[in-house]
Amino acid sequence: MDLLSYETSRNMLDLLQVNSSRFERVPLSDALGRVLAVDIIAEYNDPQFPTASMDGYALKHTDMDSGVLTVLGDNPAGHDETRVVNNGECIKTFTGSMMPEGTDTLIQIENVTYEDGKITIDETVPMGWSVRPIGEGYRSGDVLIKKGTKISFAEIGVMAGLNQVMVKVAIRPRVAVIATGSEILDLGEHSDNPAQIRSSNNYTLAALFEQAGAEVIQLGTAPDDKNAIMKTFETALASADILVSTGGVSVGDYDFVKDIVPRLGAEVVYKGVGIKPGRHVMVAQRESKFILALPGFAYSSTVTGILYALPLISKMLGKESPYKLVAAKLQEDFTKRSRFTEFTACNVVVEDGEYFVNFEGKKVGSSAILTNMLNNSGLMIAGEEDKFLETGTYINVILLENF
């Protein structure tokens, strides 16, 4: 069959129109891991006034060499300080407190000696010492967190500081996942038939899609029965934005999925891409819903799930990219095994801020070896034109983390 190039298939995927404007409001405490649907913009400066960054005495820097200053009293954090400091005076000021009017410098407690309401300066400090200026953190109007950002602990903290009680986040796309094939057993199922294998695809992909921000509908497994599969697919499309199946897309007598998808009224965007693994991947669309039929081998289905399902999920969430792509340097020679664009599991090492790749412990074999993706792995991309890549060559790598 004629195969699309990987680049063409991704360009076609990127051109598909998806609904990325759906959002909901959730409490800040429930926003962790969600994706922002709007920019978070500062409404005021931080800090809004000069602020002490440690405990000490607020004074005029011109008094630094005067030796002895009169202490007017204390200025605790949160206190609305109204006193004006004149020459020869200071106020004991604590971390986070507003700097009193007339002061421009804070000398820490360790640099002075206090006695009878006065301080003697033992060691001077520069002008503006230990004073946070207005807007040091951010200025009014600054975009602090961009739309499409996945919310982590830092975003939670910044939004709490902005008094964001409710947060506008993208609605999670619903992804239905099913593994097809009479040879597979779901978790907990027992069989005396040694030819059957344990299904992992539906659980691997469900975890992958949830990690990417989707809400997953777990459909389990289905035997090679055209009518049963078609009914399951139709039911899933009623509630899911994306239906992802594994198995049944090759050219075997029992590969029914490739025939069922058009019968569902879905338009096949393409079937067959020049990639290894997963060249029999199918992408189809029915109105605003998408169907991704992936190969049945564990490694193949996972790789194609990353390459074709994650970009759709990412677009629906309004994220800029589905995964992090980095340039890395080969630490050993690599020989490509096919004429297609290859995605090879590799070890990713970071040294002095630079990414390196090697294949220590990675098994060479069929597209069923999912264990190759364990232990801080990445997916190395070798293009169609690549044949032999020598040590030191820079290649692109998809990092398998932080989707």
C-alpha positions in Angstrom: 0.0 0.0 0.0 1.0 3.6 -0.5 2.4 5.1 2.7 2.4 8.8 3.7 5.6 10.2 5.0 5.7 10.9 8.7 6.1 14.6 8.1 3.0 14.7 5.8 0.9 12.7 8.3 1.8 15.1 11.1 1.1 18.1 9.0 -2.3 16.7 8.0 -3.0 16.0 11.7 -2.1 19.5 12.6 -4.6 20.9 10.1 -7.5 19.0 11.5 -10.0 21.4 13.1 -10.7 20.6 16.8 -12.8 22.4 19.4 -10.2 24.0 21.7 -12.4 26.7 23.2 -14.2 24.7 25.8 -13.5 25.6 29.4 -14.9 25.4 33.0 -14.2 27.1 36.3 -12.7 25.1 39.1 -11.6 26.0 42.6 -7.8 26.7 42.8 -7.4 23.7 45.1 -8.8 21.5 42.3 -6.7 23.0 39.5 -3.5 21.0 39.9 -2.7 19.2 36.7 -5.3 21.0 34.6 -4.6 23.2 31.7 -5.2 27.0 31.8 -7.8 28.3 29.4 -6.8 32.0 29.7 -3.7 34.0 30.4 -3.1 34.9 34.1 -2.4 38.6 34.1 -1.1 40.6 37.1 -3.6 43.3 38.2 -1.1 45.1 40.5 2.6 45.3 41.2 4.3 42.9 43.5 5.3 44.2 45.9 3.0 47.3 45.8 5.3 49.2 48.0 9.0 49.0 49.0 9.2 46.0 51.4 11.8 44.7 53.9 13.4 41.4 52.8 14.8 40.7 56.3 14.7 41.8 59.9 16.5 45.0 60.7 16.3 48.8 61.0 14.8 51.0 58.2 16.7 54.3 57.8 18.0 56.9 55.4 21.2 55.8 53.7 22.6 59.3 54.2 22.6 58.5 58.0 24.7 55.4 57.5 27.9 57.2 58.7 26.3 59.1 61.5 27.1 56.2 63.9 24.1 56.4 66.3 20.3 56.6 65.4 17.2 56.9 67.5 14.8 54.0 67.2 11.2 55.2 66.9 9.7 51.8 67.6 8.7 48.6 65.8 7.1 48.0 62.4 5.8 44.4 62.3 4.8 42.6 59.1 1.2 43.5 58.1 1.3 46.8 60.0 0.0 49.9 58.2 3.0 52.0 59.0 2.3 55.8 58.8 5.3 57.3 60.7 7.8 59.4 58.7 11.5 58.8 59.4 13.7 61.9 59.6 17.5 62.3 59.7 18.9 60.6 62.8 16.0 58.2 63.2 15.1 54.6 62.3 12.4 52.1 62.8 12.8 48.4 63.6 11.3 46.7 60.6 10.6 43.0 60.1 10.7 40.8 57.0 7.7 41.5 54.7 6.9 44.9 56.3 6.3 48.0 54.4 9.3 50.3 54.5 8.4 53.5 56.4 8.1 56.7 54.6 11.5 58.5 54.3 13.6 55.4 54.4 15.5 53.8 51.6 17.7 51.1 53.2 17.4 48.3 55.8 20.4 47.4 57.9 20.2 44.0 59.4 20.1 43.4 63.1 23.5 41.7 63.0 25.2 44.9 61.8 24.1 47.1 64.8 24.3 47.3 68.6 21.0 48.3 70.3 21.1 50.1 73.7 18.6 52.5 75.4 16.4 53.2 72.4 19.3 53.8 70.1 21.4 51.7 67.6 25.0 52.1 66.9 26.0 51.1 63.4 28.9 48.6 63.5 29.0 47.7 59.8 27.5 49.7 57.0 25.5 48.4 54.0 24.9 49.8 50.5 22.1 52.0 49.4 18.8 50.1 49.1 20.1 47.1 51.0 17.5 44.4 51.8 14.6 46.4 50.3 12.4 44.8 47.7 11.5 47.6 45.2 8.0 48.1 43.8 7.3 45.5 41.1 10.3 43.4 41.9 8.2 40.2 41.4 6.0 41.4 38.6 4.3 44.5 37.2 0.7 45.3 36.7 -0.3 44.0 33.3 2.4 41.3 33.1 1.3 37.9 31.7 2.5 35.7 34.5 1.2 32.3 33.2 0.3 31.7 29.6 -2.9 30.0 28.4 -2.2 26.4 27.7 0.1 25.9 30.6 -0.3 22.7 32.6 -0.8 23.8 36.2 1.9 22.6 38.7 2.8 23.7 42.2 4.4 26.9 41.1 1.3 28.0 39.1 -0.9 27.2 42.1 1.3 29.4 44.4 1.4 32.3 42.0 -2.4 32.2 41.5 -3.0 32.0 45.2 -0.9 35.2 45.6 -3.2 36.8 43.0 -6.3 35.7 45.0 -7.5 33.5 42.1 -10.3 31.7 44.0 -11.7 30.1 40.8 -9.5 29.2 37.8 -10.7 28.9 34.2 -9.3 25.6 32.8 -9.8 23.7 29.5 -12.4 20.9 29.7 -10.6 17.6 29.5 -11.2 15.8 26.2 -12.8 12.5 26.7 -10.8 9.6 25.1 -12.3 6.1 24.9 -9.7 3.3 24.8 -10.3 -0.3 23.7 -8.0 -3.2 22.8 -9.4 -5.6 20.1 -8.4 -9.2 19.4 -9.6 -12.6 20.4 -6.1 -13.5 21.5 -6.0 -11.0 24.4 -7.1 -11.4 28.0 -8.1 -8.5 30.2 -6.8 -8.0 33.7 -8.1 -10.8 36.0 -9.4 -13.0 33.2 -8.3 -16.6 33.3 -7.7 -18.9 30.4 -6.1 -22.3 29.9 -5.2 -21.4 26.3 -1.4 -20.6 26.2 -1.8 -18.9 22.9 -3.7 -16.0 24.5 -1.8 -13.0 25.8 -2.4 -10.5 28.5 -3.7 -7.1 27.3 -1.7 -4.1 28.4 -2.5 -1.7 25.5 -5.7 -0.3 26.9 -4.1 0.3 30.3 -0.9 1.8 28.9 -2.8 4.2 26.6 -5.3 5.1 29.3 -2.4 6.1 31.6 -0.6 8.0 28.8 -3.7 10.0 27.9 -4.6 10.8 31.5 -1.1 12.0 32.0 -1.6 14.2 29.0 -4.7 15.8 30.5 -7.5 13.8 29.1 -10.4 12.1 30.8 -10.3 8.4 29.8 -13.2 6.0 29.2 -11.8 2.5 29.7 -13.6 0.1 27.4 -11.4 -3.0 28.1 -11.0 -5.6 25.5 -13.2 -6.9 22.6 -12.9 -10.2 20.6 -12.6 -10.2 16.8 -16.3 -9.9 16.1 -17.3 -7.2 13.5 -20.8 -6.5 14.9 -19.7 -6.4 18.5 -16.8 -4.1 17.7 -19.0 -1.8 15.6 -21.6 -1.6 18.4 -18.9 -0.8 21.0 -17.4 1.9 18.7 -20.7 3.5 18.1 -21.5 3.7 21.8 -18.1 5.1 22.6 -18.4 7.8 20.0 -21.7 9.0 21.6 -19.7 10.2 24.6 -16.1 10.5 23.6 -14.2 13.1 21.7 -11.6 10.6 20.6 -11.9 6.8 20.2 -8.6 5.0 20.3 -8.5 1.3 19.5 -5.5 -1.2 19.2 -5.4 -4.1 16.9 -7.3 -5.0 13.7 -5.7 -2.4 11.4 -3.3 -4.7 9.5 -4.1 -6.9 6.5 -5.0 -10.1 8.2 -8.3 -12.0 7.8 -9.4 -11.0 11.3 -8.3 -7.3 11.1 -11.8 -5.9 11.2 -11.3 -2.4 12.6 -10.0 -0.9 9.3 -13.3 -2.0 7.6 -15.5 -1.0 10.5 -14.4 2.7 10.7 -15.7 3.7 7.3 -19.0 1.9 8.0 -19.4 4.1 11.1 -19.7 7.1 8.7 -16.2 8.3 9.5 -14.0 9.8 6.9 -10.6 8.2 6.8 -8.0 11.0 6.9 -5.3 8.5 6.1 -4.3 4.9 6.7 -0.7 3.9 6.5 2.3 6.0 7.4 6.0 5.3 6.6 7.0 4.9 10.2 8.5 2.1 12.3 6.8 0.9 14.4 3.2 1.4 13.5 2.9 1.9 9.8 -0.7 0.6 9.7 -2.0 3.4 11.8 -5.4 4.9 10.8 -6.8 8.4 11.5 -10.4 9.1 10.8 -13.0 11.8 11.6 -16.7 11.8 12.1 -18.0 15.4 12.5 -16.2 16.7 15.6 -15.1 13.2 16.8 -11.9 11.4 15.9 -11.0 7.7 15.6 -7.5 6.5 15.9 -6.9 2.8 15.0 -3.5 1.8 16.3 -1.5 -1.4 15.8 -1.8 -4.2 18.3 1.8 -4.7 19.5 2.4 -3.0 22.8 5.4 -0.8 21.7 3.8 0.1 18.4 0.5 1.2 19.9 2.3 3.2 22.6 4.5 5.0 20.0 1.6 5.8 17.7 -0.5 6.9 20.6 2.2 9.4 21.5 2.6 10.5 17.8 -1.0 10.8 16.8 -3.3 10.8 19.9 -1.3 13.2 22.1 -1.3 16.0 19.4 -5.1 15.8 19.2 -5.5 15.9 23.0 -3.0 18.8 23.2 -5.0 20.8 20.6 -8.3 20.3 22.4 -6.6 21.5 25.6 -5.1 24.6 23.9 -1.6 23.5 24.7 1.3 24.6 22.4 2.9 21.2 22.1 2.0 17.6 23.1 5.5 16.7 24.3 9.0 18.1 24.7 11.3 17.6 21.7 15.0 18.1 22.3 18.2 17.8 20.3 20.6 15.2 21.8 24.0 13.8 20.9 24.5 10.1 20.2 26.9 8.4 22.6 27.3 5.4 20.3 26.8 4.5 16.7 23.2 3.7 15.4 22.2 1.8 12.3 18.6 2.3 11.1 16.8 -1.0 10.5 14.2 0.1 7.9 13.6 2.7 5.1 10.9 4.4 7.2 11.1 7.1 9.8 12.1 5.1 13.0 11.2 5.8 16.6 13.6 4.0 18.8 13.5 3.7 22.6 16.7 5.2 24.0 18.2 6.2 27.3 18.3 10.0 27.8 21.2 11.4 29.9 21.7 15.1 30.8 25.3 16.3 31.4 26.1 19.9 32.0 22.8 20.9 30.5 23.3 18.9 27.3 21.2 15.9 26.3 22.9 12.6 25.3 21.4 9.3 24.0 22.6 5.7 24.3 20.9 2.3 24.0 22.4 0.4 26.9 20.0 -2.3 28.1 17.5 -1.7 25.2 16.5 -4.9 23.5 16.4 -5.2 19.7 13.5 -7.2 18.4 9.8 -6.9 17.5 7.4 -4.1 18.2 6.1 -5.8 21.3 8.9 -4.9 23.7 7.3 -2.2 25.9 9.9 -2.6 28.6 12.3 -0.6 26.4 10.3 2.4 27.5 11.2 2.0 31.2 13.9 3.9 33.1 13.9 7.5 31.9 13.6 6.6 28.3 13.0 8.8 25.2 12.0 8.2 21.6 14.8 8.9 19.2 13.7 10.0 15.7 15.7 8.8 12.7 14.4 10.1 9.4 13.7 8.3 6.2 17.0 9.5 4.7 19.1 8.4 7.7 21.0 5.1 7.4 24.0 5.0 9.7 24.4 7.6 12.4 27.8 7.8 14.0 28.7 8.7 17.6 28.4 12.5 18.2 25.6 13.0 15.7 22.8 15.3 16.9 19.3 13.7 16.6 15.8 14.7 17.8 14.4 12.9 20.8 10.9 13.0 22.3 11.1 13.0 26.1 8.7 10.6 27.7 7.8 12.8 30.6 5.6 15.8 31.6 3.1 15.3 28.8 
